[in-house]
Amino acid sequence: MNDNKNVLDNGPFFHGTKAKLKIGDLLEPNHASNFQDKKSNYIYFTATLDAAKWGAELSKSNSKESIYIVEPSGVFEHDPNDFPETRHILTGLNLH
């Protein structure tokens, strides 16, 4: 993961969704939200499987739920409007 000693967490990190993704994909903000009919300013991820499962369950789709292992491609922060284990990123997430 990230060798920077000033990071919030070292992971591992998870992203729950019903979107069909593949290893190597880069998830970026300003695309359609999984939860609302608008673009999302962030990509959300978590350090807990429970929160990732919850994110997948809440996604607006009839597709199968999936949880992906992800790595932030830039700086991230705790989400002040959500649960403490949730993070968001302004740049992107790489799928592993």
HELIX and SHEET records of a PDB file:
HELIX    1   1 LEU A   49  LEU A   58  1                                  10    
SHEET    1   A 4 PHE A  13  THR A  17  0                                        
SHEET    2   A 4 SER A  66  PRO A  72 -1                                        
SHEET    3   A 4 LEU A  93  LEU A  95 -1                                        
SHEET    4   A 4 LEU A  26  LEU A  27 -1                                        
SHEET    1   B 2 HIS A  31  ALA A  32  0                                        
SHEET    2   B 2 LYS A  39  SER A  40 -1                                        
SHEET    1   C 3 ILE A  43  THR A  46  0                                        
SHEET    2   C 3 THR A  86  ILE A  89 -1                                        
SHEET    3   C 3 PHE A  76  HIS A  78 -1                                        
END                                                                             
